[in-house]
Each structure stands twice: as C-alpha cells, then as structure tokens.
Amino acid sequence: MKARLHFGLALGLACLVGALALLVGNGSVGAVNGFSDNQELPLPLLAPIANSGVSFIVRGLEPSVRVDAQGTVYVSSIRGVPGGVDLHRWSPVVDPPANGDGTYPFKYEGQPDNCGIFNASQGGCANNSLDPLGLGLGGGDVDIAVNYPISSTPNLALVSLTLAPGVTATHSTDRGDHFSAPNVAAALIPGDDRQWIDGTGDHTVYLNYHDVPTFNIEVQRSNDGGLTYVNGFGEAIDPQTFPVAGGIPASNSANVAGQIKVDRSSSCPSGGNLYSIFVAPDSVTENLTGGALRSVYVGVSTDAKLGLPAFTFTDTKVFTGPAGAQNQGALNLFPALAVDNF
C-alpha cells in the first residue's frame, strides 16, 4: 500500500475512542474569543460484527463540519474501513434551540453508509441506526456538502471511501433523518483515495478523488443531489502539469489534493467555475526523484458549468516553497481554498 494514501483502516480492535469531540479535548472549558464551550458528540462504544462475537471499537476520526443556508450544522467522522461513518446534526429549523452556554443539542443521525454486507436478511439498508449485523460501505474518508436552494430544505450529499471499489455516495432531502440507499459505485474509476465534494444550486454536486493507478484528480458531476455522479467528467491535473504532479511511475512523489470548490458568484462571469487545489513537486525531475510537494497548483474549469458530459481544467502554479535538504513540503497537509460570493 502506497504511503501517499490518506485513508483510515479499522484493522485493530484496541483503539479506545468512544466519542467525537468538537474542537479540542473532552468536557467543557471556558469560552474563548467568542467560541462556545467545547462539547462531545457521543458515539456508540462498540460495533458488533454479525454474530461473530467480535466487535470493532468505534472511533470518531477526522471530523468535518458543514453548515447549510438555513444554519443547520452537520458533523461527520470516520471509523475506518469497513466501519463506516457517523453523522450528527443540529438545525435551528427542526431541533431544540441552542443551550444556554452556546453549545448545540446535536442529534445523532447514525451511519449514512451503513448498508453492510451482513445485513441482507434485514432487507438492505440500515441507515440512521447502529446495525449490529452490518458493516458500513466505507469509513476510509468522508465528506459532506450542502446545496443552496432558494426555498425548501437544502439537499445534503455524503460520500464515504471504501478504496475498492472506490467511493460510496448517498444523499438526504430531510436534513439527514433519512438517506438514499448507498451507491457503492459512485466513482467511475475503481480504486480511489481521498474524495471531496461541493454543491451548488438545488441539486448539483461535484466529486473529486484520486484514482490510485495514476493519481490524477478525477472530477465528476451529479445532477441528482449526489446519488450518482454520471452527468459530467473531467481531470483536474491537465496534460501539461501531469508530468510534474502525476503518479506514473508509482515511485513518483505525485500530489495531495484539497477540496473542490464551486464559484457561487452571482454577479461575476466566474460564477459556476470549478477550482481544484493540489500540492505537488515543483518540476518533473523532482517528481521523478521523490522531491517534496513544495508547490501549490490550482486547476480551474470554466466549462463545467455548461452542463456538458465532459469538461476541462487549466492548471496554474500559484506558490512555490523553498527547496532544501530537509525535504520541505506538504506531504501530510491538505491544501485548502475558499471562494467568495460576489
């Protein structure tokens, strides 16, 4: 397994993590600089595996948060493959009001990807509850995205990594109370790593991920809220940049990809553009010789918004860090970018 793959595996049964902590640490500390007190989002301690008498110890790893246009807060975390992912929600629309100390009474929404291989006798999907007879179809990485409709309930899309076959996708139209049956073949190219998604409009969602054989950044569009991603395809590393950032041969340094972002500008021509940020070596020679990921690149697609089945990216190097014997770079750091709404 290549060291550049950044996904979690639930291999051991001795990692004692029973709750997901928002911010840092356990319990409550005084609010600082306008932040509310820390709070824990509880998770089950054990996840039994069918009738084997063996259980995974539940872990709440790599938490992420999204907020929709109505102020609903979603927090997701991973257990590792094949443990699946977990989701918590607080919504000012349907949940109790914030607590007196500024914390939120989050609701546990279960495991959106928990439609496991052992639960066929239960009729299939076991969303939103800890299924003692099933394993999640994912858990290696998770990302969530919200859409921005003018009215009604925002769509919530979620993707969970299995590595093989790849990416599991599902979505909810009622703020996470129910999810569609997981689609285990959301990625058009099997064998994947570190997926990200972003939503725009009522139900358009973009997915990007690494395909393991080449380590290009594949991008797919969904027109159904994130259940399938078959409505458009592109590659964020363009042919000119691929020798610097690609993974052929497998000994290359390759790249680390950040979140994909949609330009939601309402009054600028850039509205609807796609942006994919990644870090990679500074040159072909550095890529071939294991050089540091010391340069930052942004791939921009101006034709993804046209709704065509294929779209393109043009990459620009936006920053280069220093070269040196200490191998400076961003090997274990995900780059990030944000897009304003003008």
SERO-4910 file (N, C-alpha, C, O; in steps of 0.05 Angstrom, whole numbers):
BEGIN
 pado doro    nc1    nc2    nc3   cac1   cac2   cac3    cc1    cc2    cc3    oc1    oc2    oc3
  Met    A     17    -24      0      0      0      0     17     25      0     36     27     16
  Lys    A     12     43    -18     29     67    -20     26     86      3      3     90     13
  Ala    A     48     97     12     47    115     35     31    140     30     22    153     48
  Arg    A     26    147      4     13    171     -2    -18    169      1    -32    189     -2
  Leu    A    -28    145      7    -57    142     10    -64    150     39    -53    141     58
  His    A    -83    169     41    -90    180     67   -118    172     74   -136    188     75
  Phe    A   -122    146     80   -148    137     88   -145    121    114   -123    111    119
  Gly    A   -167    118    129   -165    103    154   -174     74    151   -191     69    134
  Leu    A   -162     56    166   -170     29    165   -177     20    194   -161     25    212
  Ala    A   -200      7    197   -208     -3    223   -197    -31    226   -212    -51    227
  Leu    A   -171    -34    228   -158    -60    229   -156    -70    258   -160    -94    263
  Gly    A   -149    -52    276   -145    -61    303   -170    -58    319   -188    -43    312
  Leu    A   -172    -73    341   -195    -71    359   -187    -59    386   -201    -64    406
  Ala    A   -165    -44    386   -155    -35    412   -152     -5    412   -137      6    429
  Cys    A   -166      9    395   -165     39    395   -189     49    410   -211     48    399
  Leu    A   -186     59    433   -208     66    451   -216     94    446   -206    112    459
  Val    A   -234     99    428   -246    125    423   -276    122    422   -286    110    403
  Gly    A   -290    131    442   -318    127    444   -335    151    438   -359    149    437
  Ala    A   -322    174    433   -338    198    428   -322    216    410   -297    216    411
  Leu    A   -336    232    395   -323    252    377   -324    279    391   -346    288    398
  Ala    A   -301    291    395   -300    317    408   -299    339    388   -282    340    370
  Leu    A   -318    358    390   -317    382    374   -295    400    386   -292    402    410
  Leu    A   -280    413    369   -257    429    377   -236    411    389   -228    391    377
  Val    A   -227    417    414   -205    402    425   -212    391    452   -223    406    469
  Gly    A   -205    366    457   -207    355    485   -235    346    493   -253    347    477
  Asn    A   -237    338    518   -262    328    528   -273    348    549   -259    365    559
  Gly    A   -298    344    554   -310    361    574   -314    390    565   -316    395    541
  Ser    A   -315    408    584   -321    436    578   -299    454    589   -290    451    611
  Val    A   -291    473    573   -273    494    582   -287    520    576   -305    522    560
  Gly    A   -277    541    589   -289    567    585   -288    577    557   -268    572    543
  Ala    A   -309    591    548   -309    602    521   -287    622    518   -281    638    536
  Val    A   -274    621    495   -251    639    489   -256    653    463   -263    641    443
  Asn    A   -252    679    463   -254    695    438   -280    690    423   -279    689    398
  Gly    A   -302    688    437   -328    685    424   -336    657    417   -359    653    408
  Phe    A   -319    637    421   -327    610    416   -343    599    440   -338    607    463
  Ser    A   -361    581    434   -376    567    455   -357    547    469   -335    542    460
  Asp    A   -367    536    491   -353    515    505   -349    491    487   -365    486    469
  Asn    A   -327    476    492   -324    450    478   -347    432    486   -358    434    508
  Gln    A   -354    414    468   -375    394    474   -368    368    460   -355    368    439
  Glu    A   -377    346    471   -374    320    459   -398    312    443   -421    318    451
  Leu    A   -394    298    421   -415    286    406   -413    256    410   -396    243    398
  Pro    A   -431    244    426   -427    216    434   -430    197    410   -445    202    391
  Leu    A   -415    175    411   -417    153    392   -419    127    408   -410    126    431
  Pro    A   -431    106    396   -431     80    409   -402     71    414   -384     78    399
  Leu    A   -398     56    436   -371     47    442   -363     23    425   -340     21    418
  Leu    A   -382      5    418   -376    -19    404   -394    -22    379   -417    -13    379
  Ala    A   -383    -35    359   -398    -42    335   -395    -72    330   -376    -80    318
  Pro    A   -414    -88    340   -412   -117    336   -412   -125    307   -425   -112    290
  Ile    A   -397   -146    300   -395   -156    272   -411   -181    270   -402   -203    278
  Ala    A   -435   -178    259   -454   -201    256   -456   -216    282   -459   -204    303
  Asn    A   -456   -242    281   -458   -259    305   -431   -272    312   -430   -294    323
  Ser    A   -409   -258    305   -383   -270    308   -372   -268    337   -353   -282    343
  Gly    A   -385   -252    353   -375   -247    380   -352   -228    381   -340   -223    402
  Val    A   -345   -216    358   -324   -196    356   -336   -169    349   -355   -167    334
  Ser    A   -324   -148    361   -335   -121    356   -312   -102    349   -290   -105    359
  Phe    A   -318    -84    331   -300    -61    327   -304    -42    350   -326    -37    359
  Ile    A   -282    -30    360   -284     -7    378   -289     18    361   -273     23    343
  Val    A   -310     32    367   -318     55    350   -299     78    354   -292     85    376
  Arg    A   -291     89    332   -273    112    332   -286    136    318   -301    132    299
  Gly    A   -281    160    327   -291    184    314   -267    200    303   -257    218    316
  Leu    A   -258    193    279   -234    204    268   -240    224    246   -261    224    233
  Glu    A   -221    242    243   -221    262    221   -248    276    218   -260    275    197
  Pro    A   -258    289    239   -284    302    238   -284    325    218   -264    339    214
  Ser    A   -307    329    206   -311    352    188   -338    364    193   -356    351    204
  Val    A   -341    389    185   -366    404    191   -375    419    166   -359    429    151
  Arg    A   -401    420    162   -414    437    141   -438    450    153   -451    440    171
  Val    A   -444    474    143   -467    490    151   -483    497    127   -472    508    108
  Asp    A   -509    492    126   -525    499    103   -536    528    105   -531    541    125
  Ala    A   -551    536     85   -560    564     84   -580    570    105   -585    594    111
  Gln    A   -592    550    118   -612    554    139   -599    553    167   -613    555    187
  Gly    A   -573    549    168   -559    548    193   -557    521    205   -548    518    228
  Thr    A   -565    500    191   -562    473    201   -533    464    200   -519    468    180
  Val    A   -524    453    222   -496    445    225   -494    414    223   -508    400    238
  Tyr    A   -477    404    206   -472    376    203   -443    369    210   -425    383    201
  Val    A   -439    349    226   -413    340    234   -410    310    227   -426    294    236
  Ser    A   -390    304    211   -386    276    203   -358    267    213   -340    283    217
  Ser    A   -355    241    216   -329    229    224   -328    201    213   -348    189    206
  Ile    A   -303    190    213   -299    163    202   -291    143    224   -279    151    244
  Arg    A   -298    118    220   -289     96    238   -266     81    226   -253     66    240
  Gly    A   -261     84    200   -242     67    185   -257     45    170   -278     36    179
  Val    A   -246     37    148   -258     15    132   -255    -11    146   -233    -18    156
  Pro    A   -277    -27    149   -304    -24    139   -323    -15    160   -346    -23    160
  Gly    A   -315      2    178   -333     11    200   -353     31    192   -373     35    206
  Gly    A   -349     45    169   -368     65    161   -363     92    174   -342     97    186
  Val    A   -382    110    170   -380    138    180   -404    144    198   -424    130    197
  Asp    A   -402    166    213   -423    175    231   -430    204    224   -414    219    214
  Leu    A   -455    211    231   -464    238    226   -480    249    249   -497    235    260
  His    A   -475    274    257   -490    288    277   -502    313    264   -490    324    245
  Arg    A   -525    323    274   -537    347    263   -550    364    284   -561    354    304
  Trp    A   -547    390    281   -564    409    296   -575    429    276   -561    441    260
  Ser    A   -602    432    277   -615    451    259   -633    470    274   -649    462    291
  Pro    A   -630    496    269   -647    516    282   -676    514    272   -694    525    284
  Val    A   -680    499    251   -707    496    239   -723    475    253   -747    479    257
  Val    A   -711    452    259   -726    429    270   -716    419    296   -730    402    309
  Asp    A   -693    427    306   -682    417    331   -686    437    354   -692    460    349
  Pro    A   -683    428    379   -686    446    402   -666    469    399   -645    467    386
  Pro    A   -672    492    412   -654    515    410   -627    510    423   -624    491    438
  Ala    A   -608    527    417   -582    525    429   -583    525    459   -601    538    471
  Asn    A   -564    512    472   -563    511    501   -554    539    512   -545    556    497
  Gly    A   -558    543    537   -552    568    549   -523    576    548   -516    600    548
  Asp    A   -505    556    546   -476    562    544   -467    565    515   -443    567    510
  Gly    A   -486    565    497   -478    568    469   -473    543    454   -470    543    429
  Thr    A   -473    520    468   -469    494    454   -496    486    441   -517    497    448
  Tyr    A   -495    466    424   -518    457    409   -527    429    418   -510    412    423
  Pro    A   -553    424    420   -563    397    426   -563    380    400   -584    377    388
  Phe    A   -540    370    393   -538    355    368   -554    329    369   -557    316    390
  Lys    A   -565    321    346   -578    296    342   -560    277    328   -548    284    307
  Tyr    A   -558    252    338   -542    232    324   -558    220    302   -580    210    306
  Glu    A   -548    222    277   -563    213    254   -553    186    243   -561    178    221
  Gly    A   -537    172    259   -529    145    251   -508    144    230   -491    162    228
  Gln    A   -508    122    215   -487    117    194   -500    117    167   -512     98    159
  Pro    A   -497    139    152   -510    140    125   -500    119    106   -514    112     87
  Asp    A   -476    109    110   -465     88     92   -468     60    104   -456     41     94
  Asn    A   -484     57    125   -486     31    138   -507     13    124   -529     10    134
  Cys    A   -499      2    102   -516    -16     88   -499    -41     82   -493    -47     59
  Gly    A   -491    -54    103   -468    -72    103   -473    -99     90   -495   -107     84
  Ile    A   -451   -113     87   -451   -139     74   -465   -161     90   -471   -182     79
  Phe    A   -469   -157    116   -481   -177    132   -510   -173    138   -522   -188    152
  Asn    A   -522   -152    127   -549   -145    135   -570   -150    113   -591   -138    113
  Ala    A   -564   -169     95   -583   -175     73   -609   -185     85   -631   -181     74
  Ser    A   -608   -199    108   -632   -210    120   -650   -189    130   -674   -193    135
  Gln    A   -640   -165    134   -656   -142    143   -668   -126    120   -681   -106    124
  Gly    A   -665   -136     96   -677   -123     73   -660   -101     61   -671    -85     45
  Gly    A   -635   -100     68   -618    -80     55   -608    -59     73   -595    -64     93
  Cys    A   -614    -34     67   -601    -11     80   -610     -8    109   -634    -11    115
  Ala    A   -591     -1    126   -597      3    154   -588     31    162   -574     34    182
  Asn    A   -596     51    147   -588     78    153   -598     88    180   -619     79    189
  Asn    A   -582    106    192   -591    122    215   -594    105    240   -609    114    258
  Ser    A   -582     82    242   -582     67    267   -557     49    267   -546     42    246
  Leu    A   -547     43    290   -524     25    292   -534     -3    287   -548    -15    304
  Asp    A   -527    -14    264   -537    -40    256   -517    -61    266   -494    -63    256
  Pro    A   -524    -78    286   -505    -97    297   -498   -120    278   -480   -135    283
  Leu    A   -513   -122    255   -508   -143    236   -495   -134    211   -492   -149    192
  Gly    A   -487   -109    209   -477    -98    184   -451    -83    187   -444    -74    209
  Leu    A   -437    -81    165   -413    -64    164   -418    -42    144   -432    -45    124
  Gly    A   -407    -19    150   -411      4    132   -396      1    106   -375    -12    105
  Leu    A   -408     12     85   -395     11     59   -377     35     56   -381     52     39
  Gly    A   -357     36     72   -338     59     72   -325     62     99   -322     43    114
  Gly    A   -318     87    105   -305     93    130   -277    102    128   -264    109    148
  Gly    A   -265    102    103   -237    110    100   -234    140    100   -215    150    112
  Asp    A   -252    154     86   -253    183     86   -282    190     84   -298    175     74
  Val    A   -290    214     92   -317    224     89   -317    253     81   -299    268     90
  Asp    A   -336    261     65   -341    289     61   -371    293     57   -385    275     48
  Ile    A   -380    316     64   -408    324     62   -410    351     48   -392    367     50
  Ala    A   -432    355     34   -436    380     20   -466    387     22   -483    369     23
  Val    A   -472    413     21   -500    422     22   -505    438     -3   -487    452    -13
  Asn    A   -530    437    -12   -538    454    -34   -552    479    -24   -558    481      0
  Tyr    A   -557    497    -42   -567    523    -34   -592    530    -50   -592    549    -67
  Pro    A   -615    516    -45   -639    523    -60   -651    549    -50   -646    558    -27
  Ile    A   -667    562    -67   -679    587    -60   -700    582    -37   -703    600    -20
  Ser    A   -713    560    -38   -733    554    -17   -731    524    -11   -715    510    -23
  Ser    A   -747    515      8   -748    487     16   -723    478     31   -707    494     39
  Thr    A   -720    452     35   -699    440     51   -674    436     33   -676    424     12
  Pro    A   -651    446     42   -626    442     27   -619    412     25   -623    397     44
  Asn    A   -610    404      1   -601    376     -3   -574    372     13   -558    390     14
  Leu    A   -571    348     24   -546    341     38   -534    317     24   -546    295     23
  Ala    A   -510    320     12   -496    298     -1   -474    288     17   -462    304     32
  Leu    A   -468    262     16   -447    250     32   -433    229     15   -446    213      1
  Val    A   -406    228     17   -390    207      5   -372    194     25   -361    208     43
  Ser    A   -368    168     23   -352    153     41   -333    135     25   -342    123      6
  Leu    A   -308    132     34   -288    118     19   -286     89     26   -284     82     50
  Thr    A   -287     71      6   -281     43     10   -254     35     -1   -244     13      4
  Leu    A   -242     52    -18   -218     47    -33   -224     29    -56   -219     36    -79
  Ala    A   -234      4    -51   -242    -14    -72   -270    -25    -64   -272    -37    -43
  Pro    A   -291    -20    -81   -289     -9   -107   -282     21   -109   -271     29   -129
  Gly    A   -287     36    -88   -279     64    -90   -295     82    -71   -289     84    -48
  Val    A   -315     96    -82   -329    117    -67   -359    109    -65   -372    103    -85
  Thr    A   -369    109    -40   -398    105    -35   -411    132    -33   -401    149    -18
  Ala    A   -434    135    -46   -448    161    -45   -477    157    -36   -490    136    -41
  Thr    A   -487    177    -22   -515    177    -14   -523    206    -10   -506    224     -9
  His    A   -549    211     -6   -558    239     -1   -584    238     14   -598    218     15
  Ser    A   -590    261     27   -614    264     43   -628    289     35   -616    310     29
  Thr    A   -655    288     35   -671    311     29   -687    320     53   -705    337     51
  Asp    A   -681    309     77   -695    317    102   -675    322    124   -680    314    147
  Arg    A   -653    335    118   -633    343    137   -620    320    152   -613    322    175
  Gly    A   -616    298    138   -602    275    149   -618    255    165   -607    235    175
  Asp    A   -645    259    167   -661    239    181   -663    213    165   -665    192    177
  His    A   -663    215    139   -663    191    122   -644    196     99   -641    219     89
  Phe    A   -632    175     89   -613    176     67   -622    156     45   -634    136     51
  Ser    A   -615    162     21   -619    143     -1   -601    119      4   -581    121     17
  Ala    A   -609     96     -7   -592     72     -5   -565     78    -18   -564     89    -40
  Pro    A   -543     72     -4   -517     79    -14   -510     67    -41   -516     44    -47
  Asn    A   -498     84    -58   -488     76    -84   -458     70    -82   -443     89    -78
  Val    A   -451     45    -83   -423     38    -78   -405     42   -102   -381     39   -100
  Ala    A   -416     49   -125   -401     53   -149   -403     82   -159   -406     86   -183
  Ala    A   -401    101   -141   -403    129   -149   -380    138   -166   -383    154   -184
  Ala    A   -356    128   -160   -332    135   -176   -332    119   -201   -335     94   -201
  Leu    A   -328    132   -224   -327    119   -249   -302    102   -253   -301     83   -268
  Ile    A   -280    109   -238   -255     94   -239   -251     80   -213   -250     94   -192
  Pro    A   -249     54   -212   -247     40   -186   -219     43   -174   -199     48   -189
  Gly    A   -217     39   -148   -192     41   -134   -185     70   -130   -170     82   -145
  Asp    A   -195     82   -108   -194    111   -104   -184    119    -77   -182    102    -59
  Asp    A   -178    144    -74   -169    155    -49   -178    184    -46   -181    198    -66
  Arg    A   -183    192    -22   -189    219    -13   -207    235    -31   -199    252    -47
  Gln    A   -233    230    -27   -254    243    -43   -263    269    -28   -263    270     -4
  Trp    A   -271    289    -44   -283    313    -34   -307    320    -51   -309    312    -74
  Ile    A   -326    335    -40   -350    343    -55   -357    372    -48   -350    382    -27
  Asp    A   -371    385    -67   -382    412    -63   -408    414    -79   -410    404   -101
  Gly    A   -427    428    -67   -453    431    -80   -459    459    -89   -448    478    -79
  Thr    A   -476    461   -109   -485    487   -119   -513    484   -130   -521    462   -139
  Gly    A   -529    505   -130   -556    504   -140   -573    485   -123   -566    480    -99
  Asp    A   -595    475   -134   -613    458   -119   -602    430   -115   -604    420    -92
  His    A   -591    417   -135   -580    390   -131   -556    384   -149   -553    360   -155
  Thr    A   -540    403   -156   -515    397   -170   -493    393   -149   -489    410   -132
  Val    A   -478    371   -151   -456    365   -133   -432    356   -150   -435    340   -168
  Tyr    A   -409    366   -143   -384    357   -156   -368    340   -137   -366    346   -113
  Leu    A   -356    319   -148   -340    300   -133   -312    299   -145   -309    297   -169
  Asn    A   -291    301   -128   -264    296   -138   -250    275   -120   -256    273    -97
  Tyr    A   -232    260   -132   -218    239   -118   -193    232   -134   -191    238   -157
  His    A   -174    218   -120   -151    207   -134   -158    179   -144   -170    163   -130
  Asp    A   -151    173   -169   -151    145   -177   -123    135   -171   -103    147   -179
  Val    A   -122    112   -158    -96    101   -148    -76     95   -170    -53    100   -167
  Pro    A    -85     84   -193    -65     77   -213    -49    101   -224    -25     98   -229
  Thr    A    -61    124   -228    -47    147   -240    -44    170   -221    -27    187   -225
  Phe    A    -60    171   -200    -61    193   -181    -68    220   -194    -60    241   -184
  Asn    A    -82    218   -217    -95    243   -227   -118    249   -209   -127    232   -193
  Ile    A   -129    273   -210   -152    281   -194   -176    280   -212   -180    298   -229
  Glu    A   -193    260   -209   -216    256   -225   -239    273   -214   -243    274   -190
  Val    A   -255    285   -231   -277    302   -223   -303    293   -237   -302    290   -262
  Gln    A   -324    289   -223   -350    281   -234   -372    299   -224   -371    310   -202
  Arg    A   -393    302   -240   -415    319   -233   -440    302   -229   -446    283   -244
  Ser    A   -456    309   -209   -481    296   -203   -504    317   -207   -502    339   -198
  Asn    A   -524    309   -221   -548    326   -224   -571    316   -208   -593    327   -209
  Asp    A   -567    296   -191   -589    285   -175   -583    287   -145   -592    271   -129
  Gly    A   -568    307   -137   -563    312   -109   -541    296    -96   -538    298    -72
  Gly    A   -527    281   -112   -504    266   -101   -510    236    -97   -495    223    -82
  Leu    A   -530    225   -111   -534    196   -110   -517    183   -131   -503    163   -126
  Thr    A   -517    194   -156   -500    185   -177   -483    208   -187   -492    232   -185
  Tyr    A   -460    203   -198   -442    223   -209   -435    216   -238   -412    211   -244
  Val    A   -455    216   -255   -451    207   -282   -457    229   -303   -458    223   -327
  Asn    A   -462    253   -294   -471    274   -313   -449    292   -324   -454    310   -340
  Gly    A   -424    287   -316   -402    302   -326   -376    292   -315   -375    282   -292
  Phe    A   -354    294   -330   -328    283   -322   -305    301   -332   -306    311   -354
  Gly    A   -285    305   -315   -261    319   -323   -238    310   -305   -242    296   -285
  Glu    A   -213    318   -312   -190    313   -296   -176    339   -288   -170    355   -306
  Ala    A   -172    343   -262   -163    369   -252   -134    374   -258   -125    397   -259
  Ile    A   -118    353   -262    -90    357   -270    -88    355   -300    -92    334   -312
  Asp    A    -83    378   -313    -83    379   -342    -58    364   -354    -39    359   -339
  Pro    A    -59    358   -380    -36    343   -391     -9    356   -389     11    342   -386
  Gln    A     -9    383   -389     17    397   -386     28    394   -358     53    394   -354
  Thr    A     11    393   -338     20    392   -310     24    363   -300     38    359   -280
  Phe    A     12    344   -313     13    316   -303     41    305   -300     46    291   -280
  Pro    A     60    311   -317     87    300   -312    100    311   -286    117    298   -274
  Val    A     91    334   -277    101    346   -252     87    335   -228     98    333   -206
  Ala    A     61    328   -231     44    321   -208     32    294   -209     19    285   -189
  Gly    A     35    279   -231     22    253   -233     36    231   -220     59    234   -211
  Gly    A     23    208   -219     34    185   -204     44    162   -222     43    139   -214
  Ile    A     53    169   -246     64    149   -264     93    157   -270     98    178   -282
  Pro    A    113    140   -262    111    114   -249    102    117   -219    101    139   -209
  Ala    A     96     94   -207     85     94   -180    105    105   -159     97    112   -137
  Ser    A    130    106   -166    150    117   -148    151    147   -147    165    159   -131
  Asn    A    135    160   -164    134    190   -164    124    201   -137    110    187   -123
  Ser    A    131    225   -131    120    239   -108     90    243   -111     75    241    -92
  Ala    A     81    249   -136     53    254   -142     42    279   -129     55    300   -130
  Asn    A     19    277   -115      6    302   -105    -12    295    -82    -19    272    -77
  Val    A    -20    316    -68    -41    315    -48    -62    335    -56    -56    358    -61
  Ala    A    -87    326    -58   -109    343    -68   -125    354    -45   -130    340    -25
  Gly    A   -134    379    -47   -152    391    -28   -181    390    -38   -187    378    -59
  Gln    A   -199    403    -24   -227    404    -31   -232    417    -57   -218    437    -64
  Ile    A   -251    407    -72   -260    421    -96   -280    442    -88   -295    439    -69
  Lys    A   -280    465   -102   -297    487    -95   -312    497   -120   -300    498   -142
  Val    A   -337    505   -116   -353    517   -138   -354    547   -133   -360    556   -110
  Asp    A   -350    563   -154   -353    592   -152   -383    598   -152   -396    594   -172
  Arg    A   -393    609   -130   -421    616   -128   -427    645   -133   -448    655   -125
  Ser    A   -408    659   -146   -412    687   -151   -438    691   -168   -442    677   -187
  Ser    A   -454    710   -159   -479    716   -173   -477    739   -193   -494    742   -210
  Ser    A   -456    755   -191   -454    778   -208   -427    779   -224   -420    800   -235
  Cys    A   -412    757   -224   -386    756   -238   -387    735   -259   -401    714   -256
  Pro    A   -373    739   -281   -371    718   -302   -360    692   -292   -364    671   -304
  Ser    A   -345    692   -270   -333    668   -259   -353    650   -246   -346    627   -239
  Gly    A   -378    659   -241   -397    642   -228   -401    615   -241   -404    614   -266
  Gly    A   -400    594   -226   -402    567   -236   -376    554   -242   -375    530   -248
  Asn    A   -354    569   -241   -328    556   -246   -321    536   -224   -332    538   -202
  Leu    A   -304    517   -231   -295    497   -212   -265    502   -206   -250    509   -224
  Tyr    A   -258    499   -180   -230    503   -172   -221    478   -157   -234    469   -138
  Ser    A   -198    467   -165   -187    443   -152   -158    450   -144   -141    454   -162
  Ile    A   -152    450   -118   -126    457   -109   -110    431   -102   -122    412    -91
  Phe    A    -84    431   -107    -67    409   -100    -39    418    -97    -30    438   -108
  Val    A    -23    403    -81      5    408    -78     21    385    -91     12    362    -91
  Ala    A     44    392   -103     59    373   -118     88    383   -119     94    405   -111
  Pro    A    106    367   -130    134    377   -134    134    401   -153    115    407   -166
  Asp    A    157    414   -153    160    438   -170    168    432   -198    165    450   -216
  Ser    A    177    408   -204    187    402   -231    184    373   -237    179    356   -219
  Val    A    187    365   -262    186    337   -270    208    322   -256    204    299   -247
  Thr    A    232    333   -255    255    320   -242    249    314   -213    254    292   -203
  Glu    A    238    334   -199    232    330   -171    211    308   -167    212    293   -148
  Asn    A    191    308   -185    170    287   -183    182    259   -187    175    241   -172
  Leu    A    200    256   -206    212    230   -212    231    221   -191    236    197   -188
  Thr    A    243    239   -175    263    232   -156    254    234   -127    270    236   -109
  Gly    A    228    235   -123    217    235    -96    219    262    -82    221    263    -57
  Gly    A    218    283    -97    221    310    -86    197    318    -69    175    306    -71
  Ala    A    200    339    -54    179    349    -36    156    361    -52    159    371    -74
  Leu    A    132    359    -40    108    372    -51    109    401    -42     94    409    -25
  Arg    A    126    417    -55    131    444    -46    118    466    -63    121    489    -57
  Ser    A    103    458    -83     89    478   -100     59    473    -98     50    451    -96
  Val    A     44    495    -99     15    495    -98      4    501   -125     12    521   -138
  Tyr    A    -15    485   -134    -27    489   -161    -58    491   -157    -69    480   -138
  Val    A    -70    506   -175   -100    507   -176   -109    501   -204   -101    515   -223
  Gly    A   -126    481   -207   -138    475   -232   -165    489   -234   -181    488   -215
  Val    A   -170    502   -256   -195    518   -260   -210    507   -284   -198    504   -306
  Ser    A   -235    501   -280   -253    494   -302   -273    515   -307   -288    522   -288
  Thr    A   -274    526   -330   -293    547   -338   -316    535   -354   -335    549   -360
  Asp    A   -314    510   -362   -335    498   -378   -351    477   -364   -370    466   -376
  Ala    A   -345    470   -339   -361    451   -324   -390    461   -321   -408    444   -321
  Lys    A   -393    487   -318   -420    499   -314   -438    497   -339   -462    503   -337
  Leu    A   -427    489   -362   -442    487   -386   -460    463   -387   -478    461   -404
  Gly    A   -456    444   -369   -473    421   -367   -466    399   -387   -482    381   -391
  Leu    A   -443    401   -400   -435    381   -420   -424    356   -406   -417    356   -383
  Pro    A   -424    333   -420   -415    308   -408   -385    307   -402   -376    290   -387
  Ala    A   -370    325   -415   -341    327   -409   -333    356   -406   -343    373   -420
  Phe    A   -315    361   -387   -305    388   -382   -275    387   -377   -264    365   -372
  Thr    A   -262    410   -379   -233    411   -377   -224    429   -355   -239    445   -344
  Phe    A   -198    426   -348   -185    443   -328   -159    454   -340   -147    442   -357
  Thr    A   -152    478   -331   -126    490   -337   -113    496   -310   -124    509   -293
  Asp    A    -88    486   -306    -74    488   -281    -55    512   -281    -42    518   -301
  Thr    A    -53    525   -257    -34    547   -253    -19    542   -227    -31    535   -207
  Lys    A      7    545   -228     23    544   -204     21    570   -190     27    591   -201
  Val    A     11    570   -165      6    595   -150     26    601   -128     27    623   -118
  Phe    A     42    581   -120     61    585    -98     82    563   -100     76    540   -106
  Thr    A    107    570    -94    129    551    -92    144    555    -67    154    578    -61
  Gly    A    147    535    -50    162    536    -26    192    532    -31    199    525    -54
  Pro    A    209    536    -11    238    533    -15    246    504    -19    235    486     -8
  Ala    A    267    501    -35    279    475    -38    301    472    -17    311    492     -7
  Gly    A    307    447    -10    328    444     11    330    415     19    314    398     12
  Ala    A    351    410     34    358    382     42    337    371     61    336    346     64
  Gln    A    322    388     75    303    378     94    276    369     82    258    362     96
  Asn    A    275    370     55    252    360     41    226    374     50    206    361     55
  Gln    A    227    400     51    203    415     58    181    409     38    186    405     15
  Gly    A    157    410     48    135    406     31    109    401     46    108    405     71
  Ala    A     89    392     32     62    388     44     53    359     42     30    354     35
  Leu    A     71    340     47     65    312     43     41    304     60     24    289     50
  Asn    A     38    313     84     16    305    101     -2    328    108    -16    327    128
  Leu    A     -3    347     90    -21    370     94    -39    373     70    -30    372     47
  Phe    A    -65    376     75    -84    381     53    -86    411     48    -91    426     67
  Pro    A    -81    419     23    -85    448     17   -114    455     17   -131    437     15
  Ala    A   -120    480     19   -148    489     20   -151    516      6   -132    532      6
  Leu    A   -174    521     -5   -180    547    -16   -210    553    -10   -225    535     -5
  Ala    A   -217    579    -12   -244    587     -8   -252    606    -31   -235    619    -42
  Val    A   -278    607    -37   -288    624    -58   -309    643    -47   -328    634    -34
  Asp    A   -306    669    -52   -325    689    -43   -350    689    -61   -349    679    -83
  Asn    A   -371    700    -51   -396    703    -66   -401    732    -71   -409    747    -53
  Phe    A   -395    742    -95   -398    770   -101   -425    775   -115   -431    797   -122
***
